[in-house]
Amino acid sequence: MEYGHIELRINQLLKEKNISKNKICKDLDLPRPNFNRYCNNQFQRIDANLIAKLCWYFECGIDELIIYKSDS
């Protein structure tokens, strides 16, 4: 059974707010390779602390950062 998948809208929010990956990684003290995996939706687990940091940084709600896509 396919349940769908979760996607992070990091790239869209970076573009909307005109923020570079280098800047956000520096500001939030995030390793760039790890951040790139989240940007490219190549993750197995989501770090709740990272989600809180991103919502704070982007001044957005979880619903603006995370979306669910059905595979059906």
MMTF fields as JSON, N, C-alpha, C and O atoms, coordinates in Angstrom:
{
  "mmtfVersion": "1.0.0",
  "mmtfProducer": "UNKNOWN",
  "numBonds": 287,
  "numAtoms": 288,
  "numGroups": 72,
  "numChains": 1,
  "numModels": 1,
  "chainsPerModel": [1],
  "groupsPerChain": [72],
  "chainIdList": ["A"],
  "bondAtomList": [4, 2, 8, 6, 12, 10, 16, 14, 20, 18, 24, 22, 28, 26, 32, 30, 36, 34, 40, 38, 44, 42, 48, 46, 52, 50, 56, 54, 60, 58, 64, 62, 68, 66, 72, 70, 76, 74, 80, 78, 84, 82, 88, 86, 92, 90, 96, 94, 100, 98, 104, 102, 108, 106, 112, 110, 116, 114, 120, 118, 124, 122, 128, 126, 132, 130, 136, 134, 140, 138, 144, 142, 148, 146, 152, 150, 156, 154, 160, 158, 164, 162, 168, 166, 172, 170, 176, 174, 180, 178, 184, 182, 188, 186, 192, 190, 196, 194, 200, 198, 204, 202, 208, 206, 212, 210, 216, 214, 220, 218, 224, 222, 228, 226, 232, 230, 236, 234, 240, 238, 244, 242, 248, 246, 252, 250, 256, 254, 260, 258, 264, 262, 268, 266, 272, 270, 276, 274, 280, 278, 284, 282],
  "bondOrderList": [1, 1, 1, 1, 1, 1, 1, 1, 1, 1, 1, 1, 1, 1, 1, 1, 1, 1, 1, 1, 1, 1, 1, 1, 1, 1, 1, 1, 1, 1, 1, 1, 1, 1, 1, 1, 1, 1, 1, 1, 1, 1, 1, 1, 1, 1, 1, 1, 1, 1, 1, 1, 1, 1, 1, 1, 1, 1, 1, 1, 1, 1, 1, 1, 1, 1, 1, 1, 1, 1, 1],
  "groupList": [{"groupName": "MET", "atomNameList": ["N", "CA", "C", "O"], "elementList": ["N", "C", "C", "O"], "formalChargeList": [0, 0, 0, 0], "bondAtomList": [1, 0, 2, 1, 3, 2], "bondOrderList": [1, 1, 2], "singleLetterCode": "M", "chemCompType": "L-PEPTIDE LINKING"}, {"groupName": "GLU", "atomNameList": ["N", "CA", "C", "O"], "elementList": ["N", "C", "C", "O"], "formalChargeList": [0, 0, 0, 0], "bondAtomList": [1, 0, 2, 1, 3, 2], "bondOrderList": [1, 1, 2], "singleLetterCode": "E", "chemCompType": "L-PEPTIDE LINKING"}, {"groupName": "TYR", "atomNameList": ["N", "CA", "C", "O"], "elementList": ["N", "C", "C", "O"], "formalChargeList": [0, 0, 0, 0], "bondAtomList": [1, 0, 2, 1, 3, 2], "bondOrderList": [1, 1, 2], "singleLetterCode": "Y", "chemCompType": "L-PEPTIDE LINKING"}, {"groupName": "GLY", "atomNameList": ["N", "CA", "C", "O"], "elementList": ["N", "C", "C", "O"], "formalChargeList": [0, 0, 0, 0], "bondAtomList": [1, 0, 2, 1, 3, 2], "bondOrderList": [1, 1, 2], "singleLetterCode": "G", "chemCompType": "PEPTIDE LINKING"}, {"groupName": "HIS", "atomNameList": ["N", "CA", "C", "O"], "elementList": ["N", "C", "C", "O"], "formalChargeList": [0, 0, 0, 0], "bondAtomList": [1, 0, 2, 1, 3, 2], "bondOrderList": [1, 1, 2], "singleLetterCode": "H", "chemCompType": "L-PEPTIDE LINKING"}, {"groupName": "ILE", "atomNameList": ["N", "CA", "C", "O"], "elementList": ["N", "C", "C", "O"], "formalChargeList": [0, 0, 0, 0], "bondAtomList": [1, 0, 2, 1, 3, 2], "bondOrderList": [1, 1, 2], "singleLetterCode": "I", "chemCompType": "L-PEPTIDE LINKING"}, {"groupName": "LEU", "atomNameList": ["N", "CA", "C", "O"], "elementList": ["N", "C", "C", "O"], "formalChargeList": [0, 0, 0, 0], "bondAtomList": [1, 0, 2, 1, 3, 2], "bondOrderList": [1, 1, 2], "singleLetterCode": "L", "chemCompType": "L-PEPTIDE LINKING"}, {"groupName": "ARG", "atomNameList": ["N", "CA", "C", "O"], "elementList": ["N", "C", "C", "O"], "formalChargeList": [0, 0, 0, 0], "bondAtomList": [1, 0, 2, 1, 3, 2], "bondOrderList": [1, 1, 2], "singleLetterCode": "R", "chemCompType": "L-PEPTIDE LINKING"}, {"groupName": "ASN", "atomNameList": ["N", "CA", "C", "O"], "elementList": ["N", "C", "C", "O"], "formalChargeList": [0, 0, 0, 0], "bondAtomList": [1, 0, 2, 1, 3, 2], "bondOrderList": [1, 1, 2], "singleLetterCode": "N", "chemCompType": "L-PEPTIDE LINKING"}, {"groupName": "GLN", "atomNameList": ["N", "CA", "C", "O"], "elementList": ["N", "C", "C", "O"], "formalChargeList": [0, 0, 0, 0], "bondAtomList": [1, 0, 2, 1, 3, 2], "bondOrderList": [1, 1, 2], "singleLetterCode": "Q", "chemCompType": "L-PEPTIDE LINKING"}, {"groupName": "LYS", "atomNameList": ["N", "CA", "C", "O"], "elementList": ["N", "C", "C", "O"], "formalChargeList": [0, 0, 0, 0], "bondAtomList": [1, 0, 2, 1, 3, 2], "bondOrderList": [1, 1, 2], "singleLetterCode": "K", "chemCompType": "L-PEPTIDE LINKING"}, {"groupName": "SER", "atomNameList": ["N", "CA", "C", "O"], "elementList": ["N", "C", "C", "O"], "formalChargeList": [0, 0, 0, 0], "bondAtomList": [1, 0, 2, 1, 3, 2], "bondOrderList": [1, 1, 2], "singleLetterCode": "S", "chemCompType": "L-PEPTIDE LINKING"}, {"groupName": "CYS", "atomNameList": ["N", "CA", "C", "O"], "elementList": ["N", "C", "C", "O"], "formalChargeList": [0, 0, 0, 0], "bondAtomList": [1, 0, 2, 1, 3, 2], "bondOrderList": [1, 1, 2], "singleLetterCode": "C", "chemCompType": "L-PEPTIDE LINKING"}, {"groupName": "ASP", "atomNameList": ["N", "CA", "C", "O"], "elementList": ["N", "C", "C", "O"], "formalChargeList": [0, 0, 0, 0], "bondAtomList": [1, 0, 2, 1, 3, 2], "bondOrderList": [1, 1, 2], "singleLetterCode": "D", "chemCompType": "L-PEPTIDE LINKING"}, {"groupName": "PRO", "atomNameList": ["N", "CA", "C", "O"], "elementList": ["N", "C", "C", "O"], "formalChargeList": [0, 0, 0, 0], "bondAtomList": [1, 0, 2, 1, 3, 2], "bondOrderList": [1, 1, 2], "singleLetterCode": "P", "chemCompType": "L-PEPTIDE LINKING"}, {"groupName": "PHE", "atomNameList": ["N", "CA", "C", "O"], "elementList": ["N", "C", "C", "O"], "formalChargeList": [0, 0, 0, 0], "bondAtomList": [1, 0, 2, 1, 3, 2], "bondOrderList": [1, 1, 2], "singleLetterCode": "F", "chemCompType": "L-PEPTIDE LINKING"}, {"groupName": "ALA", "atomNameList": ["N", "CA", "C", "O"], "elementList": ["N", "C", "C", "O"], "formalChargeList": [0, 0, 0, 0], "bondAtomList": [1, 0, 2, 1, 3, 2], "bondOrderList": [1, 1, 2], "singleLetterCode": "A", "chemCompType": "L-PEPTIDE LINKING"}, {"groupName": "TRP", "atomNameList": ["N", "CA", "C", "O"], "elementList": ["N", "C", "C", "O"], "formalChargeList": [0, 0, 0, 0], "bondAtomList": [1, 0, 2, 1, 3, 2], "bondOrderList": [1, 1, 2], "singleLetterCode": "W", "chemCompType": "L-PEPTIDE LINKING"}],
  "groupTypeList": [0, 1, 2, 3, 4, 5, 1, 6, 7, 5, 8, 9, 6, 6, 10, 1, 10, 8, 5, 11, 10, 8, 10, 5, 12, 10, 13, 6, 13, 6, 14, 7, 14, 8, 15, 8, 7, 2, 12, 8, 8, 9, 15, 9, 7, 5, 13, 16, 8, 6, 5, 16, 10, 6, 12, 17, 2, 15, 1, 12, 3, 5, 13, 1, 6, 5, 5, 2, 10, 11, 13, 11],
  "groupIdList": [1, 2, 3, 4, 5, 6, 7, 8, 9, 10, 11, 12, 13, 14, 15, 16, 17, 18, 19, 20, 21, 22, 23, 24, 25, 26, 27, 28, 29, 30, 31, 32, 33, 34, 35, 36, 37, 38, 39, 40, 41, 42, 43, 44, 45, 46, 47, 48, 49, 50, 51, 52, 53, 54, 55, 56, 57, 58, 59, 60, 61, 62, 63, 64, 65, 66, 67, 68, 69, 70, 71, 72],
  "secStructList": [7, 7, 7, 7, 3, 3, 3, 3, 7, 2, 2, 2, 2, 2, 2, 2, 2, 6, 7, 7, 2, 2, 2, 2, 2, 2, 2, 2, 6, 7, 7, 2, 2, 2, 2, 2, 2, 2, 2, 6, 6, 7, 7, 1, 1, 7, 7, 2, 2, 2, 2, 2, 2, 2, 2, 2, 2, 2, 6, 7, 7, 2, 2, 2, 2, 3, 3, 3, 3, 7, 7, 7],
  "xCoordList": [0.844, 0.0, 0.882, 1.846, 0.536, 1.264, 0.528, -0.683, 1.266, 0.666, 0.929, 0.406, 1.716, 2.095, 3.423, 4.135, 3.75, 5.021, 4.928, 3.996, 5.919, 6.028, 7.075, 8.124, 6.797, 7.768, 7.955, 7.011, 9.187, 9.502, 9.587, 10.138, 9.056, 9.02, 10.166, 10.004, 11.307, 12.427, 12.868, 13.035, 13.056, 13.527, 12.561, 12.992, 11.268, 10.281, 10.333, 10.255, 10.468, 10.519, 11.802, 11.777, 12.915, 14.168, 14.0, 14.425, 13.378, 13.185, 12.226, 12.505, 11.093, 10.098, 10.69, 10.358, 11.565, 12.104, 13.491, 14.119, 13.961, 15.249, 16.39, 17.167, 16.472, 17.51, 18.364, 17.833, 19.679, 20.574, 20.734, 20.551, 21.077, 21.359, 22.547, 22.558, 23.541, 24.703, 24.298, 24.774, 23.422, 23.005, 22.232, 22.527, 21.25, 20.441, 21.283, 21.104, 22.198, 23.069, 23.954, 24.167, 24.461, 25.297, 24.466, 24.869, 23.3, 22.458, 21.955, 21.855, 21.641, 21.094, 22.127, 21.794, 23.385, 24.469, 24.131, 24.188, 23.775, 23.412, 24.49, 24.973, 24.876, 25.826, 25.168, 24.053, 25.86, 25.293, 24.869, 23.789, 25.677, 25.23, 23.908, 23.055, 23.739, 22.486, 21.328, 20.247, 21.564, 20.525, 20.112, 18.927, 21.085, 20.785, 19.874, 18.986, 20.092, 19.231, 17.781, 16.852, 17.592, 16.238, 15.67, 14.497, 16.477, 16.021, 15.584, 14.631, 16.277, 15.995, 15.018, 14.784, 14.447, 13.497, 14.076, 13.397, 15.339, 16.021, 16.336, 17.5, 15.294, 15.458, 14.541, 13.539, 14.894, 14.064, 13.284, 12.153, 13.895, 13.27, 13.381, 14.302, 12.417, 12.442, 12.778, 12.143, 13.768, 14.186, 13.223, 13.152, 12.489, 11.498, 12.148, 11.546, 13.353, 14.046, 14.368, 14.254, 14.767, 15.048, 13.772, 13.807, 12.664, 11.391, 11.033, 10.6, 11.212, 10.936, 11.845, 11.386, 13.141, 14.083, 13.672, 13.701, 13.288, 12.912, 11.632, 11.54, 10.646, 9.412, 9.722, 9.189, 10.58, 10.978, 11.708, 11.417, 12.664, 13.491, 12.648, 12.789, 11.771, 10.943, 9.694, 8.945, 9.482, 8.275, 7.036, 6.187, 6.959, 5.847, 5.322, 5.954, 4.169, 3.608, 4.09, 4.627, 3.892, 4.293, 3.602, 4.195, 2.352, 1.597, 2.166, 1.863, 2.977, 3.635, 4.971, 5.511, 5.499, 6.813, 6.715, 7.523, 5.724, 5.596, 4.279, 3.227, 4.36, 3.135, 3.115, 4.16, 1.914, 1.712, 1.234, 0.32, 1.854, 1.455, 1.001, 1.73, -0.176, -0.716, -0.125, 0.024, 0.209, 0.764, -0.33, -0.045, -1.586, -2.663, -3.334, -4.257],
  "yCoordList": [-1.189, 0.0, 1.242, 1.339, 2.18, 3.447, 4.49, 4.667, 5.174, 6.165, 7.597, 8.535, 7.78, 9.119, 9.505, 8.652, 10.772, 11.221, 12.68, 13.407, 13.07, 14.413, 15.185, 14.638, 16.431, 17.294, 18.566, 19.098, 19.036, 20.313, 21.378, 21.131, 22.534, 23.642, 24.627, 25.831, 24.124, 25.005, 25.828, 27.044, 25.178, 25.909, 27.019, 28.116, 26.749, 27.762, 28.937, 30.095, 28.631, 29.698, 30.518, 31.737, 29.86, 30.591, 31.572, 32.725, 31.097, 31.937, 33.09, 34.24, 32.779, 33.809, 34.908, 36.083, 34.524, 35.485, 35.986, 36.753, 35.532, 35.968, 35.732, 36.637, 34.503, 34.108, 33.025, 32.099, 33.142, 32.132, 30.946, 31.07, 29.814, 28.633, 28.891, 28.45, 29.605, 29.91, 30.728, 30.478, 31.701, 32.565, 31.789, 31.907, 31.0, 30.27, 29.236, 29.04, 28.577, 27.592, 28.282, 27.755, 29.454, 30.2, 30.694, 30.551, 31.278, 31.836, 30.771, 31.027, 29.582, 28.526, 27.469, 26.477, 27.689, 26.754, 25.334, 24.376, 25.233, 23.949, 23.501, 24.303, 22.226, 21.719, 21.745, 21.253, 22.312, 22.474, 21.144, 21.087, 20.069, 18.807, 18.293, 17.798, 18.407, 17.97, 18.849, 18.352, 20.153, 21.088, 20.816, 20.876, 20.517, 20.21, 18.995, 18.965, 17.991, 16.8, 17.185, 16.703, 18.05, 18.509, 19.336, 19.187, 20.196, 21.02, 20.16, 20.499, 19.051, 18.164, 17.05, 16.139, 17.131, 16.125, 14.718, 13.768, 14.605, 13.311, 12.955, 12.816, 12.809, 12.51, 11.355, 11.106, 10.659, 9.559, 10.0, 9.568, 10.856, 11.354, 12.871, 13.459, 13.483, 14.937, 15.269, 14.764, 16.111, 16.558, 17.655, 18.72, 17.398, 18.352, 19.678, 20.733, 19.647, 20.876, 21.703, 22.928, 21.033, 21.74, 22.375, 23.507, 21.675, 22.224, 23.478, 24.475, 23.43, 24.601, 25.763, 26.901, 25.483, 26.53, 27.153, 28.373, 26.296, 26.794, 27.634, 28.671, 27.188, 27.97, 29.332, 30.355, 29.332, 30.593, 31.488, 32.679, 30.897, 31.669, 32.27, 33.445, 31.444, 31.898, 32.659, 33.194, 32.698, 33.322, 32.739, 33.461, 31.403, 30.716, 29.605, 29.239, 29.086, 27.946, 26.648, 26.631, 25.571, 24.249, 23.947, 23.343, 24.369, 24.095, 24.808, 24.426, 25.826, 26.51, 25.86, 26.068, 25.078, 24.452, 23.004, 22.546, 22.289, 20.857, 20.603, 21.103, 19.808, 19.406, 17.884, 17.239, 17.335, 15.909, 15.702, 16.385, 14.754, 14.424, 12.966, 12.061, 12.77, 11.419, 10.791, 11.464, 9.511, 8.825, 8.238, 7.666, 8.38, 7.786, 8.802, 8.46],
  "zCoordList": [0.0, 0.0, 0.0, 0.759, -0.857, -0.927, -0.099, -0.239, 0.76, 1.643, 1.19, 1.791, 0.162, -0.261, 0.37, 0.9, 0.316, 0.871, 1.326, 0.982, 2.102, 2.651, 1.847, 1.505, 1.551, 0.883, 1.696, 2.281, 1.716, 2.345, 1.26, 0.187, 1.528, 0.564, 0.805, 0.605, 1.227, 1.566, 0.357, 0.462, -0.778, -1.967, -2.357, -2.713, -2.296, -2.65, -1.671, -2.081, -0.367, 0.634, 0.502, 0.666, 0.21, -0.012, -1.175, -1.098, -2.242, -3.431, -3.121, -3.46, -2.474, -2.148, -1.27, -1.429, -0.348, 0.616, 0.226, 0.956, -0.951, -1.486, -0.491, -0.187, 0.003, 0.956, 0.296, -0.318, 0.424, -0.158, 0.802, 2.013, 0.227, 1.057, 1.977, 3.126, 1.469, 2.308, 3.528, 4.636, 3.323, 4.433, 5.486, 6.675, 5.073, 6.055, 6.801, 8.004, 6.093, 6.759, 7.8, 8.891, 7.454, 8.396, 9.584, 10.738, 9.283, 10.335, 11.316, 12.516, 10.804, 11.659, 12.048, 12.696, 11.646, 11.958, 11.5, 12.271, 10.207, 9.612, 8.641, 7.842, 8.698, 7.699, 6.306, 6.128, 5.351, 4.005, 3.363, 2.776, 3.449, 2.828, 3.414, 2.677, 4.723, 5.357, 4.892, 4.578, 4.852, 4.431, 2.986, 2.658, 2.12, 0.718, 0.594, -0.258, 1.443, 1.409, 1.727, 1.079, 2.72, 3.035, 1.882, 1.539, 1.286, 0.16, -1.016, -1.718, -1.23, -2.362, -2.003, -2.797, -0.796, -0.32, -0.395, -0.785, -0.016, 0.017, 1.463, 1.84, 2.263, 3.677, 4.044, 3.375, 5.108, 5.605, 6.836, 7.054, 7.629, 8.846, 8.87, 8.305, 9.54, 9.675, 11.122, 12.048, 11.307, 12.627, 13.095, 12.482, 14.171, 14.674, 15.056, 14.855, 15.598, 15.964, 14.715, 14.73, 13.65, 12.395, 11.847, 11.364, 11.913, 11.432, 12.226, 11.65, 13.54, 14.38, 13.989, 13.889, 13.764, 13.357, 12.025, 11.863, 11.07, 9.75, 9.809, 9.152, 10.593, 10.739, 11.362, 10.934, 12.363, 13.005, 12.009, 11.897, 11.286, 10.355, 9.227, 8.889, 8.653, 7.532, 7.992, 7.174, 9.31, 9.872, 9.199, 8.677, 9.228, 8.583, 9.488, 10.479, 9.133, 9.843, 9.224, 8.117, 9.948, 9.447, 8.124, 7.23, 8.003, 6.778, 5.55, 4.42, 5.76, 4.645, 4.307, 3.22, 5.232, 5.064, 4.602, 3.794, 5.119, 4.85, 4.132, 4.531, 3.054, 2.369, 2.213, 2.131, 2.174, 1.967, 0.539, 0.078, -0.161, -1.525, -1.559, -1.154, -2.035, -2.185, -3.448, -4.468, -3.379, -4.553, -5.433, -6.485, -5.004, -5.81, -6.707, -7.446]
}
